[in-house]
């Protein structure tokens, strides 16, 4: 009867050894894929960081341009006022010329 228990124990040990060997084979096959995935993740993280820094610099440039636009708009209003004043002065000088064109 002891030989039955010994056979069962040897069979169970063989089965466990087979499971361990299969696990090691599967994990060794997945290790290069995991390393490649880690490399791709690092590359993507570096790309994301570079794009974030670029977007930050672009935001700063846009803010500077918005300030410049405000200044240019004020200059434009001043120039348009001067142009209107010039046209008014010219209309006063040559009233008949403008009446004929209108």
Beta strands, then each sheet from edge to edge (+ up, - down):
end
